[in-house]
Amino acid sequence: MEKSYEHLKSLKEKNGAAEFEAEIPEAALEAHMRTELARTGRDLSVPGFRKGKVPEHMLREYVDERELLEAAADKALNDAVREIIKDEALSILGRPELTITEVAPKKPVRFKMRVALFPAIALPDYKTISATIVGRRTAAAATDTNMDAKAKANTGADEKELLAAKEAEREEIMNEIVKRAKVRVPELLIDQEWRAFVEARDADLARAGLPLEEYLKQIKKDEKSLEKDERALIEKQNAGTYHRQRTRNPREPRVSRAALFGPRPRVAPPDRGGRHPAGKSVRHAWRRDRSKIGAKGR
């Protein structure tokens, strides 16, 4: 089976990102163009022919050659990127950034690809951390005279308390591991998340009818300080996610997109009086400081 790319060249690796340059062979592009033509021909009506039975050379007379080329190049590019990631054994975060540098009929498609690589994580001695925290909590529980009485009662409520205590212990251990571990979040991933933040924020503010200037005034920040704080938070949250994934499965870390980016943010629309609901009923994945959006014009 022929590869969907050729002439792969590794350009550089910097700040946790790798960059490649490659070509999509003309034969691979032409195969995708025929596939796109066949898809278009299923619904195209041409006098003298049934739908789906129009010869390929006639279909080309009824389609925009540029649009056909772009659609085929997009499909071929997706195949090439997936194959490069697999062949190079890349463990990536987020989406690859792609730039088509040359596309034309009867020629290979040239492109560049940048990917954020899963960072190397220097984990602390988590077994010692765990033993220390468990020992401290066990000693503290032993001094609580009420604990023995609750254990003897063995009620459903006491079982819930014990489960809650165990969960708190686990969370403390994970937080301490994250605090002591060392990791560098790729700058490319931070850039991608910041752009997603801005896009979601602006779209949601537009739906809510709240100007950006008013929003910034309510959270008491300017655009530069907001970007600085958000980027720092993106780095901190992603670092914590990587640490947790690595601790649970040190051999093959993987981070799901949902774990990285969270749910898509939403802003509640104004009520009939044109007022926006208070922060308790408006959940912004991008408004991390949990400031309230008040009435429009306040």
C-alpha positions in Angstrom: 0.0 0.0 0.0 1.4 3.4 -1.1 2.0 6.0 1.6 -0.3 9.1 1.6 2.8 11.3 1.9 6.4 11.5 0.7 9.6 13.5 1.2 9.0 13.9 4.9 11.5 16.3 6.5 11.9 17.2 10.2 12.5 20.9 10.4 13.0 21.7 14.1 11.8 20.9 17.6 11.5 23.8 20.0 9.6 24.6 23.2 7.9 21.2 23.1 6.7 21.5 19.5 7.9 19.6 16.4 7.7 20.8 12.9 7.6 18.7 9.7 7.5 19.4 6.0 6.1 16.8 3.5 4.3 16.3 0.1 1.2 14.5 -0.9 1.9 12.6 -4.1 -0.1 13.5 -7.2 -1.5 10.0 -7.4 -2.9 10.2 -3.9 -4.5 13.6 -4.6 -6.0 12.4 -7.9 -7.5 9.4 -6.1 -9.3 11.8 -3.6 -10.4 14.0 -6.5 -12.1 10.9 -8.2 -13.7 10.1 -4.9 -15.1 13.6 -4.5 -16.3 13.5 -8.1 -18.1 10.3 -7.5 -19.7 11.7 -4.4 -20.8 14.8 -6.3 -22.1 12.7 -9.2 -24.5 10.8 -7.0 -26.8 13.8 -6.7 -26.0 15.6 -10.0 -28.6 15.6 -12.8 -27.2 15.6 -16.3 -29.5 15.2 -19.4 -29.3 11.7 -20.9 -27.9 10.1 -17.7 -29.3 8.7 -14.5 -28.0 10.0 -11.2 -24.8 8.4 -10.3 -24.2 7.2 -13.8 -22.5 10.3 -15.3 -19.1 9.6 -16.8 -16.2 11.2 -14.9 -15.0 13.3 -17.8 -18.4 14.9 -18.0 -18.7 15.4 -14.3 -15.6 17.6 -14.4 -17.5 20.0 -16.7 -20.2 20.5 -14.1 -18.0 21.1 -11.0 -15.7 23.9 -9.9 -12.2 22.6 -10.5 -10.8 24.8 -7.7 -13.4 23.6 -5.1 -12.8 20.0 -6.2 -9.0 20.4 -5.7 -9.4 22.0 -2.3 -11.8 19.3 -1.1 -9.5 16.5 -2.3 -6.4 18.3 -0.8 -8.2 18.5 2.6 -9.0 14.8 2.6 -5.5 13.8 1.5 -4.0 16.1 4.1 -5.9 14.4 6.9 -4.8 11.0 5.7 -1.1 12.2 5.5 -1.2 13.8 9.0 -2.6 10.6 10.6 0.0 8.5 8.9 2.9 10.8 9.8 1.9 10.8 13.5 1.7 7.0 13.4 4.9 6.4 11.5 6.9 8.8 13.6 5.4 7.5 16.8 4.4 11.0 17.9 2.5 11.4 21.2 0.8 14.7 20.6 -1.4 17.1 22.4 -4.2 19.2 20.9 -4.6 19.5 17.1 -1.8 19.7 14.6 -1.3 23.2 13.0 -1.2 22.7 9.2 -0.1 25.1 6.5 -0.4 24.3 2.8 2.5 25.9 1.0 1.7 24.8 -2.5 -1.4 23.3 -4.2 -2.1 23.1 -7.9 -3.6 20.6 -10.4 -1.3 17.8 -11.6 1.2 18.6 -8.9 2.0 17.3 -5.4 0.6 19.2 -2.4 3.3 20.6 -0.2 2.5 21.4 3.4 4.0 22.0 6.9 2.8 20.5 10.1 3.5 21.6 13.7 2.5 19.5 16.7 2.7 19.9 20.4 4.5 16.9 21.9 3.6 15.3 25.2 6.1 16.8 27.6 8.7 14.8 29.5 7.6 14.7 33.2 10.0 14.4 36.1 7.9 12.7 38.7 8.9 12.9 42.4 9.1 9.9 44.7 5.3 9.5 44.8 5.5 6.3 46.9 7.2 8.2 49.7 4.7 11.1 49.3 1.8 8.7 49.6 3.2 6.9 52.6 3.9 10.2 54.4 0.4 11.6 53.9 -1.3 8.3 54.7 0.8 8.0 57.9 0.0 11.5 59.0 -3.7 11.1 58.3 -3.8 7.8 60.1 -2.1 9.2 63.2 -4.4 12.2 63.2 -7.5 9.9 63.0 -6.2 7.7 65.8 -6.2 10.7 68.2 -9.8 11.4 67.5 -11.8 9.7 70.2 -15.0 10.1 68.2 -13.6 8.1 65.4 -13.7 4.8 67.3 -17.3 5.4 68.3 -18.3 6.1 64.8 -16.5 3.0 63.5 -18.3 0.8 66.0 -21.7 2.3 65.0 -21.0 1.4 61.4 -23.9 3.3 60.1 -24.4 4.2 56.5 -23.6 7.8 57.2 -20.3 6.8 58.8 -19.4 4.7 55.7 -20.0 7.8 53.6 -17.7 9.8 55.9 -15.0 7.2 55.6 -15.3 7.2 51.8 -15.1 11.0 51.8 -12.0 10.9 54.0 -10.4 8.4 51.7 -11.2 10.5 48.6 -9.7 13.6 50.4 -6.6 11.6 51.1 -6.2 10.6 47.5 -6.7 14.1 46.3 -4.1 15.4 48.8 -1.6 12.9 47.5 -2.2 13.8 43.9 -2.0 17.5 44.6 1.4 17.0 46.4 2.7 15.0 43.5 1.6 17.7 41.0 3.2 20.4 43.2 6.6 18.7 43.3 6.7 17.3 39.7 8.4 19.2 36.9 6.9 19.7 33.5 7.0 22.1 30.6 3.7 22.6 28.8 4.3 23.1 25.0 3.9 26.8 24.0 2.0 25.7 20.9 -0.7 24.1 23.1 -1.0 27.2 25.3 -1.4 29.3 22.1 -4.1 27.0 20.8 -6.0 27.0 24.0 -5.7 30.8 24.4 -7.1 31.3 20.8 -10.0 28.9 21.7 -10.6 30.9 24.9 -10.8 34.2 22.9 -13.1 32.7 20.2 -15.5 31.2 22.7 -15.5 34.3 24.9 -16.2 36.7 22.1 -18.9 34.5 20.6 -20.7 34.1 23.9 -20.4 37.8 24.8 -21.9 38.6 21.4 -24.9 36.2 22.1 -25.4 37.8 25.5 -25.2 41.3 24.0 -22.4 42.3 26.5 -19.5 44.4 25.0 -16.0 43.2 25.7 -15.1 46.5 27.4 -18.0 46.1 29.8 -17.0 42.5 30.6 -13.4 43.6 31.2 -14.6 46.4 33.5 -16.7 43.9 35.5 -13.8 41.5 36.1 -11.4 44.5 36.7 -8.8 43.5 34.1 -7.5 44.8 30.8 -6.9 42.5 27.8 -3.1 42.1 28.6 -3.6 41.1 32.2 -6.5 38.7 31.2 -4.3 37.0 28.6 -1.4 36.7 31.1 -3.6 35.2 33.8 -5.4 32.9 31.4 -2.2 31.6 29.9 -0.8 30.9 33.4 -3.9 29.1 34.3 -3.9 27.0 31.1 -0.3 26.0 31.8 -1.1 25.1 35.4 -4.3 23.1 34.6 -2.6 21.2 31.7 0.4 20.4 33.8 -1.9 19.0 36.5 -3.7 16.9 33.9 -0.4 15.4 32.6 0.8 14.6 36.1 -2.3 12.7 37.0 -2.3 10.8 33.7 1.4 9.9 34.1 0.9 8.8 37.7 -1.9 6.5 36.8 -0.2 5.1 33.7 3.5 6.0 33.6 4.3 3.9 30.6 1.9 5.4 28.0 0.5 8.8 29.0 -2.6 9.9 27.1 -4.8 13.0 27.6 -8.3 13.1 26.2 -9.4 16.3 24.4 -12.3 16.7 26.9 -9.8 16.5 29.8 -7.7 19.2 28.1 -10.3 21.7 27.0 -13.3 20.9 29.1 -16.9 21.6 28.1 -17.7 24.3 25.5 -18.4 27.6 27.4 -21.9 29.1 27.2 -23.3 32.5 28.3 -27.0 32.6 29.3 -29.0 35.1 27.1 -30.5 38.2 28.7 -34.0 38.0 30.3 -37.0 39.8 29.0 -35.9 43.0 30.7 -32.6 43.0 28.9 -30.7 42.1 32.0 -28.1 39.4 32.2 -28.3 36.8 35.0 -25.8 36.9 37.9 -22.7 34.7 37.9 -24.5 31.9 39.8 -26.6 31.0 36.8 -24.0 31.7 34.1 -21.2 29.2 33.9 -18.2 30.2 31.8 -15.4 27.7 31.2 -13.4 30.8 30.0 -14.3 33.1 32.9 -11.9 31.3 35.3 -11.9 34.1 38.0 -15.7 33.4 38.4 -16.5 37.1 38.3 -20.1 37.9 37.8 -21.7 39.2 34.7 -24.2 41.7 35.9 -26.9 43.8 34.1 -25.9 45.2 30.7 -24.8 48.7 31.0 -24.2 48.6 34.8 
